[in-house]
Amino acid sequence: MSTFGDKCNRDVLDASSDLLTVRVFRTDALLALSLIIVAILVGVGSFTRQYRHHGSIRLLSLGAYTLFLPLVSYVVSGVDKENCALPDGIKCSDNSSKYLLAWPSLVQIIGANCCTGIAADDEEGRSIGPAVQLLVGAIWTLLLVLKHFGGYQYDSYLVYWFIAMPCALNITKVMSKLYAYKKARHSLEVGRNPLLIAGYMEQLNSQRGEEHVIPLLLMGEDKQRVEEGPRGYRFTDSSGNSSLVTMDNVVKMASTNDTVLNSWPPYQDLCFSFSLFKLLRQRFTGRSGVEADYPRVPSFMTKLQHGDPQGIVSMIHNELSFACDFYYSYLPISYSRGWLPILNVVLSFFVVTYCSVSGIFLLRDAYVSPGTHQITCKLTCGEEYDFAYGHILTLDVLISFLAIVVLLSEAWEIISYACSNWTKVNLICYYITKTSRQGSPLMKTLIRCMLRLRCKVLNHSYKMGQTSIMDTNMKIVKAVRRLLRLSDQQMEFVEIPPEVNTAILAKFRDSNWSLPTVTASLQQSSIGNILLYGNGKGTSDVILVWHIATCIFEIKHPHEPSNAPAVTATRLSRYCAYLLSSAPELLPDDKAWSKNIYKSVKKIAEPIFRKSNKGPIGYEDILQKLKEKSNDNTELKNGVALGKQLVDETRDAEQEGWEILAGFWSAMVLYIAPSDNVGAHREAIARGGELITILWAMLTHAGIISRPRTGHAV
């Protein structure tokens, strides 16, 4: 620095220089940190449903929401104040103010996209707090921007546009979401729909009887005349209304070989899944009387009796995907009607346009003036001297990347709207009610094109968790998993094999569509005394005994992938072990007890199987080591004994052993599926779904909501 005049104070200049250096570092660090957080939220929210509602992600979101407003207030409100804090003789120009004013609105737009609002029934729980918090943040940011505009002048109107446009779009997006929520809350199609469905089903059952197929509702309830009764709403207009769409309307139109409804895949089944979702919401309300009087759905029973297993499971997949979207989706598509979805798409297009244009201008500025500084100062005390801090290129890059993340988030929202199953059902119902347009070739072509839109990431691919006492983990891996609040157990997630679906549906069919007991399944076995292993203190210890036996049988008889009973037995055995270790709340027993008995066996067996991974150890050696360690553990002792008995008594007929195990596990997963712990299944849907939740929904529609009391037998 050059020599200073007598009026310059070196200590004051050094303090001012430190202040400006800290300010530049704070600005760059805050923008970089917010970019990392929003990138994580967008990535997790859009592409990894399994971890979207994980505790660590929730903590990150909560922390971001909690700290964001104070940080915005601190940074943005200090844009002009710190200039005022500089001593006489130093005049500075802040070139970063426009970036700091546009930054909070861009981040809040992503927050609005990642905010879940549930326009549900009072009993289901409503979630509007995050959206209100976002609205407060948007208004506060607007006030800060207006205050800045009142005391700061820019040379170009493009700068005002750059700052004001994201602020306006942010407020509009949040307001539209809140309006959609408020409108849906009082809607008979959405918020009050469980009460309407309950009264409607009771009304039709009393009129027609169980032998008739009840026309399940799809849409149009808001346009009907209803009256409130002791158990829900009832339709009062007996003449009907063309705006009400039921499954009867869909089936009737499909029978006319309509080119829209008969296009592939079968959209009739998709509509049926949506109507089943409306029925399933009654379970999620938890009202008294629902658990005792939930009716068997005749049309669903017809599907069970005549449909193929894969189609039935796929239909329930779609039903649970509707539930997942309704309770956990960031998009308001599940409760938006009329012009609101179109408004949201239009707003997303505006945001995409803004980000694209802004990104181009920012990159142009970075290319044309790469040496521009964030803060430039002129020293007027003593000899004049110019000095600068930071580089505007850093802010150009950070804001450009933030704009790219926002653009991707909005583009993903548009794709999600276009490819959503909710959109498809809405289009089908619109097509059915608009009879005057059904003959239009253009209308049919447009609807068929919309129905064919697919996005693999949006497909709810339900998988089975797989773990076993034979799997091993290193201690360092366990420590990392505990830090991330994941299960200690090594596991994988696999697609549900068709063999598993077929075996479970066959077992349900063989029991005449009633809940099978494991004891009844074992009575068909030719192996003596095997019924003893169907008894236990609860269900979890029986599962553990049979899991150990299945592992031993698998060690003795490795199977081919084409062996359907073996695939069914091993996959379901590992899945039930996964439930014990990682999702015990979905089992009938106390979850702490279920988890503890699995851990006790795992602790004994893990060293044995870790040694077997280092070199070949035969069946006899493993069996002997397990016997030696099983004296103090009843489950391990019984499991080893059962496994040895299965091996010995099917020595020349190992396929019979696999069939026994497949029958046992098929009966077991059906037996444990009924549950009144609706909250656990709702959380399972949020994590990405569980096989047991699919079976829980299937049995619910079959009129089975509890398991029989069989003492200590299962």
Residue pairs with C-beta under 8 A, 6 or more apart in sequence:
1 385
1 387
2 383
2 385
3 382
3 383
4 10
4 13
4 379
4 381
4 382
4 383
4 385
5 381
5 382
5 383
6 382
7 89
7 381
7 382
8 89
8 379
8 381
8 382
9 87
12 87
13 90
13 379
16 86
16 87
16 90
17 387
19 82
19 85
19 86
20 82
20 92
20 375
20 377
20 389
21 389
23 78
23 82
23 375
23 389
24 96
24 374
24 375
24 389
24 390
26 75
27 75
27 96
27 99
27 100
27 374
27 390
27 395
28 390
28 394
28 395
28 398
30 71
30 75
31 99
31 103
31 395
31 398
31 399
31 402
32 398
34 68
34 103
34 107
34 402
35 398
35 401
35 402
35 405
37 60
37 64
38 107
38 110
38 402
38 405
38 406
39 405
40 57
40 60
41 57
41 60
41 61
41 64
41 110
41 114
42 110
42 113
42 114
42 405
42 408
42 409
42 412
44 51
44 52
44 57
45 52
45 113
45 114
45 330
46 409
46 412
46 457
47 457
49 324
49 460
49 687
49 688
50 493
50 687
50 688
51 57
52 328
52 686
53 328
53 683
53 686
53 687
54 485
54 687
55 485
56 484
56 485
61 114
64 111
65 111
65 130
65 133
68 104
68 107
68 108
68 111
68 137
69 136
69 137
69 140
72 104
72 137
72 140
72 141
72 144
73 140
73 144
75 100
76 100
76 101
76 104
76 141
76 144
76 148
77 144
77 147
79 94
79 97
79 100
79 101
79 148
79 152
80 148
80 151
80 152
83 92
83 94
86 92
88 381
89 379
89 380
89 381
89 382
90 377
90 378
90 379
90 380
90 381
91 377
91 378
91 380
92 375
92 376
92 377
92 378
93 375
93 376
93 377
94 374
94 375
95 372
95 373
95 374
95 375
95 376
95 392
96 374
96 375
96 390
96 392
96 395
97 148
97 152
98 154
98 159
98 162
98 163
99 395
99 398
99 399
101 144
101 145
101 148
101 163
102 162
102 163
102 166
102 358
102 399
103 399
103 402
104 137
104 141
104 144
105 138
105 141
105 166
105 167
105 169
105 170
106 166
106 399
106 402
106 403
106 406
107 402
108 134
108 137
108 138
108 141
108 170
108 174
109 166
109 169
109 170
109 173
109 351
109 406
109 409
109 410
110 405
110 406
110 409
111 134
111 137
112 131
112 134
112 170
112 173
112 174
112 177
113 173
113 330
113 409
113 410
113 413
114 330
114 409
115 130
115 131
115 134
115 177
115 330
116 127
116 130
116 328
116 329
116 330
117 127
117 128
117 130
117 131
117 177
117 178
117 181
117 332
117 335
118 124
118 125
118 126
118 127
118 128
118 326
118 327
119 126
119 180
119 181
119 184
119 185
119 187
119 190
119 191
119 334
119 335
120 126
120 190
120 191
120 326
120 327
121 191
121 192
121 193
121 194
121 195
121 281
121 285
123 194
123 285
123 286
123 287
124 194
124 281
124 284
124 285
124 286
124 327
126 185
128 178
128 181
131 174
131 177
131 178
131 181
132 178
134 174
135 171
135 174
135 175
135 178
138 167
138 170
138 171
138 174
139 171
141 167
141 170
142 167
142 171
145 163
145 164
145 167
149 160
149 163
154 160
158 361
162 358
162 361
165 354
166 351
166 354
169 347
169 350
169 351
169 354
172 347
173 344
173 347
173 351
176 332
176 340
176 343
176 344
176 347
177 332
179 340
180 332
180 335
180 336
180 340
181 332
181 335
183 337
183 340
184 190
184 191
184 335
184 336
184 337
185 191
186 192
187 193
187 222
187 335
187 337
188 196
188 221
188 222
188 224
188 226
188 233
189 219
189 220
189 221
189 222
189 337
190 334
190 335
190 337
191 335
192 233
193 221
193 278
193 281
194 232
194 281
194 282
194 284
194 285
194 287
195 232
195 233
196 217
196 221
196 226
196 232
196 233
197 217
197 232
197 278
197 279
197 281
197 282
198 231
198 232
198 282
198 287
198 290
199 226
199 229
199 231
199 232
199 233
199 234
200 217
200 232
200 233
200 234
200 235
201 214
201 279
201 295
202 231
202 232
203 234
203 235
204 214
204 215
205 214
205 295
208 214
210 296
210 298
211 298
212 298
213 298
213 299
213 302
214 297
214 298
214 299
215 246
215 247
215 248
216 246
216 247
216 272
216 275
216 276
216 278
216 279
216 297
216 299
217 244
217 245
217 246
217 275
217 278
218 245
218 246
218 247
218 249
218 250
218 271
218 274
218 275
218 425
218 429
219 244
219 245
219 425
219 426
219 429
220 241
220 243
220 244
220 245
220 429
220 433
221 244
222 337
223 241
223 243
223 244
224 235
224 237
224 241
224 243
224 244
225 235
225 236
225 237
226 233
226 234
226 235
226 236
227 233
227 234
227 236
231 289
242 433
242 435
243 433
245 429
245 432
245 433
246 275
247 271
247 272
247 275
247 299
249 432
250 261
250 268
250 271
250 272
250 428
250 432
251 268
253 261
253 432
254 261
254 262
254 268
258 438
259 444
259 448
260 267
260 428
260 431
260 444
260 447
260 448
260 451
261 267
261 268
261 428
263 448
263 451
263 452
267 424
267 428
267 451
269 311
269 314
269 315
269 318
270 318
270 421
270 424
270 425
270 428
271 425
271 428
272 299
272 303
272 315
273 315
273 316
273 317
273 318
273 319
273 322
274 318
274 319
274 322
274 421
274 425
276 297
276 300
276 315
276 316
276 319
276 697
276 701
277 319
277 320
277 322
277 323
277 326
279 297
279 701
280 319
280 323
280 697
280 700
280 701
281 323
281 326
282 290
282 294
283 290
283 291
283 294
283 678
283 700
283 705
284 323
284 327
284 678
284 682
286 678
291 676
291 705
291 706
294 700
294 703
294 705
295 703
296 701
296 702
296 703
297 701
297 702
297 703
300 701
300 702
301 513
301 702
303 312
303 315
304 312
304 505
304 508
304 509
304 513
304 698
304 702
305 509
305 513
307 315
309 498
309 501
309 502
309 504
309 505
309 506
310 498
310 501
312 501
312 505
312 698
313 496
313 501
313 694
316 694
316 697
316 698
317 460
317 462
317 689
317 694
318 421
318 460
319 697
320 460
320 462
320 685
320 689
320 693
320 694
320 697
321 421
321 460
322 334
322 421
322 422
323 682
323 685
324 460
324 685
324 686
324 689
325 331
325 333
325 334
325 420
325 421
325 422
326 334
326 335
327 682
327 685
327 686
328 685
328 686
331 344
331 413
331 416
331 417
331 420
332 340
332 341
332 344
333 341
333 344
333 416
333 417
333 420
333 422
333 423
334 422
336 344
341 417
341 423
341 426
344 413
344 417
345 414
345 417
348 410
348 411
348 413
348 414
349 410
349 414
351 406
351 407
351 410
352 407
352 410
352 411
352 414
355 403
355 404
355 406
355 407
355 410
356 407
358 399
358 403
359 400
359 403
359 404
359 407
362 396
362 399
362 400
362 403
363 396
363 400
365 372
365 392
365 396
366 392
366 393
366 396
366 397
366 400
369 392
370 393
371 391
372 391
372 392
372 393
373 388
373 389
373 390
373 391
373 392
374 388
374 389
374 390
374 391
374 392
374 394
374 395
375 388
375 389
375 390
376 386
376 387
376 388
377 386
377 387
377 388
377 389
378 384
378 385
378 386
379 385
379 386
379 387
415 455
415 458
416 455
416 458
417 423
418 450
418 453
419 453
419 454
419 455
419 458
420 458
423 450
424 450
424 451
427 447
427 450
427 451
428 447
428 451
431 437
431 438
431 443
431 447
437 443
438 444
460 688
460 689
461 495
462 496
462 688
462 689
462 690
462 691
462 694
463 493
463 494
463 495
463 496
463 688
463 689
464 493
464 494
464 495
464 496
464 500
464 571
464 574
464 575
464 578
464 691
465 491
465 492
465 493
465 575
465 578
465 579
465 582
465 583
465 690
466 491
466 492
466 493
466 494
466 571
466 574
466 575
466 578
467 487
467 489
467 490
467 491
467 492
467 574
467 577
467 578
467 581
467 582
468 547
468 551
468 573
468 574
468 577
469 547
469 548
469 551
469 577
469 601
469 602
469 605
469 606
469 609
470 551
470 555
470 605
470 609
471 489
471 490
471 491
471 609
472 490
472 606
472 609
472 610
472 613
473 481
473 488
473 489
473 490
473 606
477 490
478 488
481 487
481 488
482 488
487 581
487 582
488 581
489 578
489 581
489 582
489 602
491 578
491 581
491 582
494 571
496 691
497 567
497 568
497 571
499 564
499 565
499 567
499 568
499 571
500 567
500 568
500 571
500 572
500 691
502 564
503 564
503 565
503 568
503 662
503 663
503 666
504 666
504 669
504 670
504 695
506 666
507 516
507 521
507 663
507 666
507 667
507 670
508 516
508 670
510 516
511 520
513 702
514 704
515 670
515 671
515 674
515 699
515 704
515 707
515 708
516 667
516 670
516 671
517 667
517 671
517 708
517 710
517 713
517 714
518 534
518 542
518 664
518 667
518 668
518 671
518 713
518 714
519 531
519 534
519 710
519 713
519 714
520 667
521 663
521 664
521 666
521 667
522 530
522 531
522 533
522 534
522 660
522 664
523 531
524 663
525 660
525 663
526 656
527 645
527 646
527 649
527 650
527 660
528 649
529 645
530 642
530 645
530 660
533 542
533 545
533 546
533 549
533 638
533 642
534 542
534 713
534 714
535 542
535 712
535 713
535 714
536 542
536 545
536 712
536 714
537 712
538 588
538 589
538 593
538 594
539 587
539 588
539 589
539 671
539 672
539 714
540 580
540 584
540 587
540 588
540 589
540 593
540 594
540 597
540 598
541 597
541 634
541 635
542 668
542 714
543 576
543 577
543 579
543 580
543 587
543 668
543 672
544 577
544 580
544 597
544 598
544 601
544 635
544 639
545 635
545 638
545 639
545 642
546 573
546 639
546 642
546 661
546 664
546 665
546 668
547 573
547 574
547 576
547 577
547 580
547 639
548 601
548 605
548 635
548 636
548 638
548 639
548 640
548 642
548 643
549 639
549 640
549 642
549 643
549 646
549 661
550 569
550 570
550 573
550 643
550 661
550 665
551 573
551 643
552 619
552 622
552 623
552 626
552 639
552 640
552 643
552 644
552 646
552 647
553 643
553 646
553 647
553 657
553 658
553 661
554 566
554 570
555 619
555 622
556 619
556 647
557 566
557 647
557 654
557 657
557 658
559 566
559 567
559 570
559 658
560 566
561 567
563 655
563 658
564 662
565 655
565 658
565 659
565 661
565 662
566 658
566 662
568 662
568 665
568 666
569 658
569 661
569 662
569 664
569 665
572 662
572 665
572 666
572 668
572 669
573 661
573 665
575 669
575 691
576 665
576 668
576 669
576 672
577 598
579 586
579 587
579 672
579 692
580 587
580 594
580 595
580 597
580 598
581 595
581 598
581 599
581 602
583 680
583 684
583 690
584 591
584 592
584 594
584 595
585 591
585 677
585 680
585 683
586 672
586 675
586 677
586 680
586 681
586 684
586 690
586 692
586 693
587 594
587 672
588 672
588 675
588 707
597 635
600 633
600 635
601 633
601 635
601 636
601 639
604 629
604 630
604 633
604 636
605 626
605 629
605 636
608 622
608 625
608 626
608 629
609 622
611 617
612 622
619 647
623 640
623 643
623 644
626 636
626 640
627 640
629 636
630 636
630 637
630 640
631 637
646 657
646 660
646 661
647 657
650 656
650 657
650 660
668 714
669 691
669 692
669 695
670 695
670 699
671 707
671 714
672 692
672 707
673 692
673 695
673 696
673 698
673 699
674 696
674 699
674 704
674 705
674 706
674 707
675 681
675 696
676 705
676 706
681 690
681 693
681 696
684 690
684 692
684 693
685 693
699 705
